[in-house]
Amino acid sequence: MDFLSAHQPELLPGNRQLPPTQGVIEAPHGTTIVAVTFPGGVVLAGDRRATMGNVIAQRDIEKVFPADEYSAVGIAGTAGLAVEMVKLFQLELEHFEKVEGAQLSLEGKANRLSTMIRSNLGMAMQGLAVVPLFAGYDVDRGKGRIFSYDVTGGRSEEHNYAATGSGSIFARGAMKKLFREDLTEDQATMLVVQALYDAADDDSATGGPDVARRIYPIVTVITEDGFRRITEDESSDIARSVLERRLEQPDGPRAALL
């Protein structure tokens, strides 16, 4: 980014000139992304639907990507710009590691992503916003951490759980009731799928598990062993388990009253 800014700034995503238009530009948008921490790591997950206005633009879009060995990004907002930003972010981290001979700290990665989002502010003002969720395992602190952003690049560290995208309010409500500090990795993966199911139940832009097409949420786990994306079979088993439970409790599990 620094090299392009100095030599050909017009090539950066946020500096591109759009043709004159009237109203908001219609482009595929992706939602919803959720994350939850557990002792030893963090889980980051996303649904598979992209919408364009009131139309489903894509049913199986991928919204969660590894940033490097110990971190990942989940994208919400304008899909095309978001994917391009993630690829540039991955390249930035790889370039830093090659030049410095060491990985950037998790805090440094979060700050770098904030700078990239801020550079997209011009596009965001025209309706092409990118609002990712960043999560990773902090090797210095020995725990998973979550960072959320706004369209101006403002960064906030979230504790325990977080969500972004159009269905985030419903997903956050589900996680708020189901979260415990002693979650196991398996319980954390089940929790994020439950949250995405609740988001899809109330938000038309969020896609739930699609058994007929074998389209399931993308769920990733980041621990001291690094980034891992759970397999399609594992994701299928979790989604089917959630669906079976919803036959008995359509509104999902409830937190126990003290």
Secondary structure, DSSP 8 states (H G I E B T S, - for coil): -HHHHHH-GGGSGGG------SS-----EE--EEEEEETTEEEEEE---EEETTEEEESS---EEEEETTEEEE--EEHHHHHHHHHHHHHHHHHHHHHHSS---HHHHHHHHHHHHHTTHHHHTTT--B--EEEEEETTTTEEEEEEE-TT--EEEESSEEEESTTHHHHHHHHHHH--TT--HHHHHHHHHHHHHHHHHH-TTS---BTTTTB--EEEEEETTEEEE--HHHHHHHHHHHHHHHHH-TT-------
